[in-house]
Amino acid sequence: TYVVVIGESARRDALGAFGGHWDNTPFASSVNGLIFADYIAASGSTQKSLGLTLNRVVDGKPQFQDNFVTLANRAGFQTWWFS
């Protein structure tokens, strides 16, 4: 089972799992998984950043038909999206 959590509007210095001062992420802090702590947003706005991050990009333009979820589905994964 793979779980991908995207905290696009969260600052890592405010989250305990990323070294923040508060114990406010008990699951992320204890789960046996991989946490990407050094990711830098692809843009200054959430909409543009996620468009560039979750989709295949060709010549600087997101290819929306080739996104994270559809590519996982094509590879045989069952996917769910919660927002």
N, C-alpha and C positions, 0 to 999 in steps of 0.2 A: 504494500500500500504506500502510495506517495501522497503527501499533502503539501501543497504550495500555498503559502500565506503571503499576500502582498500588502504591506503596510505603507502604501504610497504617500499617505499624509502624516506619517508618524516619524518623529525624530529618534534616531537610534540612541542618542544620549539620554532620552527619557524612558528607555526600556531596560529593565534589569537584565534580560537575556543578552543584551549588547553591551553590558558594562555600565549601565545607568545606576544611579544611586538608590533606586527603589526596587523592592521585591514585588514587582507588578506584572511579571510574566511567568507565573509558575509552570505552566505547561511547556512553553518554549525553553525555559531554563533547564527543564529536567528531561525532555524528550531526547532519545537517541537519534539525532538527525544532523543535518548540515545547515548551518545558518550562514548566509552570506552577509558579512558585516561591513564590507568595503564597497558596496554598490553605490554608484553615484547616478542620480536621476539623469535621464537622457535629455531632459528639457526642464524649464522652469515651471511649467504648468502640468498638473496631474494628467489632463486629457492627452496632451501631446507626448508627455513622457511615457505613459502606458502604451500609447499607440506605437511608439518606436521600440518599446521594450518587449511587448507581447506579440508583435507581428514581425514577419520576415521583412527586412528593409532592403530595397533595391534602389540605388542612386538617390539615397536620402528620403525615399518615399515608402511608407508602410504598404505592404501587400496584404490587405485585410483578409483575403481568402486563405492565406497561409499564416494563420495565427497559432499561438501556443496550444489552444484547445483542439483545433481541427487537425493540427499535425500530430498531437498525441492520439486522437481518435484514429487517424490513418495508420498509426503504428500499433493499433490494437488495444490501446488503453480505454477503459471506461472513464468518462470524465463527468464532473459535476461542477457547476459554477454557483457560488453563493456570494451575494453582495449585501 
